[in-house]
Amino acid sequence: MKMYKRSAIYISPVRVLALSFLLIILVGTVLLSLPAASADGRSMGLTDALFTATSAVCVTGLVVVDTGTQLTLFGQVTLICLIQIGALGLMTMSTLIFFLLGKKITLRERLIMQEALNQYKLEGVVRLTKYILVVTFLIEGAGALLLAVRFIPLFGWGTGIYYSVFHSISAFCNAGFDLMGYYSGLTEFTGDYIINLVIMGLITLGGLGFTVILDLNSYGFHPRKWSLHTRIVIIMSLVLIFGGALFFLLVECNNSDTMARLSFDQKVLAAFFQSVSSRTAGMNTINLAGLTSASKFMTILLMFIGASPASTGGGIKTTTFSLILLMAWSVVKGRRDIVVFRKCIPHSVALRALAIALFSLLALIVVTMALSLMEFVPFIDILFQTASALGTVGLASMDTGGMQDISKIILSLTMFMGRVGPLSLTLAFARRQSRSVNDIRYPEERILVG
């Protein structure tokens, strides 16, 4: 009778996810550091290559080199591949390869996919992954076709199609990279309805999350049939988008550095684009350095909240922010339970959301303080840059390329933490709570708060 020993080395699915992101970043760093990736034929250096690879894999969009002029076609294609893999995750892309090769997906691979997609059940994970792949390529393809309507007349067939595909992938993946210029971004298209609406649509769909898209595809616009998760995501997303747009319109409409010279309809379009993009996309149609301090702070708040779970975006997530508000409202109303849409949300989930937000806020404070000791620029810009990296947004109100190497490394770690950290924390907290159900309970004693 044969005896099989269990492998002495066991790596949890959460660690596999983190290591997979790290592996992709390292491969991307090597490729982008090659002379073939730089337009001048010289290596950009390991620090800049590491920063750029991390920004791409973590779908952030912060740049230290101009993507459109300082990277060759090889460098740009490498970048967009890193963005696609980083947005969908290594396991999702590996699943695509398994499908193509006809290989069966093992239980361990299913467990990792479950962790990556932030699902509670193992059942249906492979089916959801197939759906994610199909939806992603369909939406990105449709976005590319719509952008081609404007880019082909402007840049010609070859460049126009290439620009359309690049920006469609970047927008849906909430990556924020563009080929239009280091400082200008999409400012040349501030009044272009087609480009603005298509890019905003791609960003929004990518930020809603695949589970929400699945609900919308299954039940259409019938809110009563949606899951509670979908309802909360849709409502909070609409509140943030319209609330942010109204704020930017009122505050920036007479700012000569941003919207003052635009017509009213262009101001409305720019305000909505800024509101949508601030929640982890990182593209801009107005000069971010010229924003008022109030608008910069509003952008920081939107970047901190970010997109929704199981999406291509970052941040603490809309559902996390919603649960914190609902928990506070329950306290104000004197209710024991957290109730929304006649559904009671477990306290363990709400406490998990509070912990995620608290740890993210702590990371924001620590990194901001560290950068403020090394970079002699206005504090609001340091905070802006840190929130952009932590929320994997990519908006910048200062010259990232001019920062010290140590600052770039710190921001690289912040981007990695922003992409992997919240998910890992969520899963870790969920496990520990499930394991401590039967723990001994100690006597209670109240303390004064507030």
N, C-alpha and C positions, 0 to 999 in steps of 0.2 A: 504494500500500500504506500503510495507516494504522499509525502507531506509537503505542503506548500507554505513557505514562510511569507508573512506579510512584509512588504518593503519597509526597511528601517527608516527610509526618508519619506516623509509625507509633507507635502506642501498644500496648504489649504487653498481652496478656490480663490479666496480674496487675494492671497499672496501671488497666485498664478496670474491674476489680472494685473496687479501692480508690476510684476516682473515682465509681463508681456508688453506693457506700455514702455517700460524701461528698455527692453530689448529693441523695440522699434525705434526708440529715440537714439540709441547707440548706433544702430545701422544707418539711420538717417544722418547722424552726425558725421559718420565716415564718408558717406556719399556726398554730402554737401561741402565737406572740407576738401574734396578733390578739386584740382585746378580746372577740370572740365565743367564744374558747376558754376564757376565765376566767369563773368564776361571778359575780365582783364587777363584771364589765363593764369592767375595766381590764386592760391588757396586763401579763403577768407579767414582762416585761422580756426582753431578748435573751439575757442570760446564763442565766437559768432556762429559757427556751425552748430554747436550744441544748443545755443539759444534759439536759432531758427528751427532746428529739428524739434525741439521741445515745444515751441510755439505752434508748429504744424500738427504734431501728434496730439497735443492737448487742445487742438482746435481753438487756439487763442487769437493769433493774428498780430501780436506784437512783433515788430521787425527791427533789426539793426542794420539791414542792407535793403536797398530798393529792389523789390521782387521783379519789377518790370524791366529794369535797366542793368542791374548788377548781377543777375542770375542768367545763365544761358538757358536754352531750351531744355537741356538735360537737367539743370538745377530746378527749373520750374516744374517739369514733369515729376521729378523726385518729390518736390514739395507737395504737389496736388495728390500724389499717391499716399504720402504720409498723412495728409489731411483726411482722405477717404478711409484709410485704415484706422486712424486715430478716432474718427467720429463713430464708426460702426463697431470698433473693437476687433482685436486680433482673432477672437474666437468666432465672431460672425463672419469675418472674411475667410477663416479656415473652414467654416461650415460650407461656404460657397465652393471651395476647392474640393471638399469631401463629396458634395453633390455631383460636381463635374466628373470626379473620378469614380463615383459609385461606391464610395467607402462608407461603411456603417459608422454611426456616431456612438461612442461608448457612453456608459453611465457617467463616468468621471467627466467627460467632455460636456455632457448634458448639465451636470452640476455647475460647471464653470459658466456655461451659457446662462443658467438660471441666475447666478450671481451677477453676471455682466448686464443682464436685462432687468435686474432689480425685481424679479418675480417671486411671489410667495410659493407657487406650486411648480413642481417639476413637470407636471403634465402639460403638454402642448408647447413646451419650450422650443422644440425643433420646428414645429409648425409656425410659431411666432417668428423665429429667425428667418425662415423662408419668406414670410410675409414682409419682414423688414427689408430684406434684400430686394425683393420685387418692387416694393413701394419706393425705396430709395432711388433705384435706377430709373423708374418711371417718372418720378417727380423731377429728378435732376435732368433727365432727357427733355421733359416738357419745358423746364426752365431754360435750358440751352436753346431750344427752338424759338422760344419767345424773345430771348435776348438777341438771337441772331437777326431778328427783324430790324434791330437798330444797329448792331455792331457790324454786320456785313456791309451795309451802305457806307459806314464810316471808315472801316479798316480793310475792306476787300474780303474776298471769299475765305482765303486761308486763315489770315489773322482774325477775321471776324468770327469764324466758327470756333477757332481755338480760344479766343477771349470768351465766347459764349459758354463753352464747356467749362473752362476754368472758373469763371465767376458763378456759374450755376452750382457747381460742386462746393465752392467756398461758401456760398450763401446758405445752401441747405444744411451744410455741416456746421454752420455758425462759426466758421473759421476766421473770416474777416480779412483774408489776404486778397489783394487786388493787383492788377498789372498797370494801373493808371498813374502811379507816381507815389514816392515816399511821403510827400507832404499833402498832395492834392487829393488823393483818394478818388472818390466819385463826385467831387465838387463841380466838375465840368458838366455833370448831368443833373444838377439840382432841380431843374424844371422839367426834366424828361419823365413824362408819366409812365411810359412803358417800362423803362429801366427801373424806376423807383418802385412801381407797383409789383413788378416781377421779383425784384430782389427782396422787397418786404414780405411778399407772399412765401418765398422760399425760406427766409429766415423764420417766419412765424410757424410754418409747417414743421421745419426741423426742430424748433423749440418746444412744440406742443408735446412731443413724445409719441412713440409708435403705438402705444396702447390706446392713446386718445384717438389717433388717426384710424386705428382698427375699429374703435367704437363708432366714429363718425361714418366710416365706410359701411358698417353693419346696420346702423339704425338711422343714418341720415340726421337731419336736424329735428329730432324728436327727443328733447331733453329728458323726458320722463323715462325713456328707455336707456339712457346713458348710465354708466356706473357712477358712483359717488366721486371717484377719482376724476373722471372726465368732467363732471359738472364743476368741481372746484377749480380744475386747471383752466377750463374755458372762461369761467367768471373772473378769476384772478388775472388771467392774461388780458382780458378785455379792459379790466379796471386799470391795470398798469399801462397798457398801450394808450388808451384814450386819456387817462389822467396825466401821463407823462407828456403826451403831445400837447395837451392844453397848457400845461406848465411851460413848456419850451416856447410855445407860441406867444404866450403873454410876456414872458421874461425877455425873450430874444428878438421880438419883432422890431424893436427900434435900436438894436445893437448894430452899429456900423461894421463891426468885425465879423458878423455872422449873417443876419437876415434883413437888415435895414434896406438894402438895395433890391430885395426881391419883391415881386408882386404878391398880392395877398394869397392867391392860390398856390404860388411857389412856397410861401412861408408855411402854409398849412401842410404841404407835401413834405417840406424839410423838417417840420416839427414831428410829424408822424414817423418819418424815417429815423430821426434821432432817437425817438422813444422806442421804436422796434429794435433798432440796432444796438442800443445800450444794454439790452438784455441778452448778452453773450455773443452778438454777431461781429461787432468790431468794424463795420464799414461806416463811412461818413460822407455826407454831402455838403457839410458846412465846416468851416475852420474851427476845429476843437480848441485850439490854443486861444481863440478869441472869445470863447464862452465866458459868461459872467461866473463869478464864484458860486452863485446860487444854482446855476445850471450845471456847473461841474459837480456840485454836491448832490443834486438830483440824479445825475448820471451815475455817480458812485453808488447811490442807494439802489438804482435799477440794476447795476452790475452785480451788486452784492446778492440781490434776490435771484436774478438769473432766469433760466428757463425752467422746464418741467422735468420730472423724473423720466427715465428711459428715453431721453431725447439726445440730440447731438450737442446740446448746450450745457453750460456750467452753472455756477452759483449755488446758493443753498437750496434753490428750487422754489417754485411758486406754492407747492403744496406745503412745504415746510413753513413758509411765511404765513400761509393761510391758517395752519394749525395753531401757530403761536397766537395769532389774532383771535381765533375762536376760543382758545384756552383762556386768554385774558378776558374776553367777553363773558365767558361762563363764570369767571371769578366775580366780575362786576355785577352780574345778574344773580349771584349767589347760588348758582346751580352746581350740583356735584358732577353731573355728566356733561360731556362736550357733545352737543346735539346740533346737527346741520342736515337739512332736508329730511327730517324725521329719521335720521340715522344717528346712532351713538358711536362715537369714535373712541376706541380703547385709550385709556390714559397712558399705557406703555408707548403707544405710537406718538402721542403728543409730547411726552417727555423725551422721546428719541429726537423729535424735531427740534425741541428746545436745546438739546445737547449739541446737535449738529450746528445750529445757528450760533451757539455760544463758542464752540471750538473754532468756527470759521471767523467769528469776530475777534477772538483772541489771536488767531494767525494774522488777521488784518492789522491789528495793533502792533504786534511784534515786528512784522516785516516793515511796516511803515516807519517805526522808530529806528530800525536798523538802517534803512535807506536814507532817512533824514540826517543821519550822522555822517554819511558819505557823499551825498549829492546836495550841493548848495543851490537849490531851486526852491520856489515857493512851496510851502507845506501842502497846500491843496493839490498841487501837481504830483507830489510824492504819494499822497493818499489816493489820488486818481489812478496813478500808475499801478499801485499795489492792488487796488480793487479790480483793476482791469486784468491783471495777471491771475489773481485768486479766483475771479469769476470766469476765467478763460474767455475774456471778451475781446481784447485786442485794441481798444481805443486808447489813444495816447495824446496827452496835452503837452508833452515835452519830447525832446529829442532822445529817443531810446538808444540810438546808435552812439551818442556822445557820452553815455554813462560809463563809469568805471567797470572793469572786468568783473570785480567782486560783486558789484551791483547786478550785473547781468546774470551771474551765477545764482545769486539770491532770487532774482525774478524767475529764473529757470526752475529752481526748486519750488517756488510759489506756484508756478503754472502746473507743475507736476502734481503738487499737493491739491490744487484746485480741481484737477481732472480726476484724480484717483481717491483723494482723501475723503470727501463727503460720502461716497459710495462705500468705501471700506469701513468708515465709522458707523454708517447705518447698519451694515451687515454684522459688524462686530457687536454693536449694542443689542441687536436682535437676538444674537446667539446667547449672549450673557444673560439677557432677561429670560430667555426660554430655559436656560440651565439653572436659574436661581429661583424657580417657582416654588420648590420645596425647601428652600433655605429656612433656617431658624429666624423667627422674627423677634426683635428686641422691644422692650417697652417704649412707648411713645412719650415724647416730652416736647412741648411747644417752645418756640423762640420768637422774639419780637422781630418783625420785618417792616420795612417802610418807614 
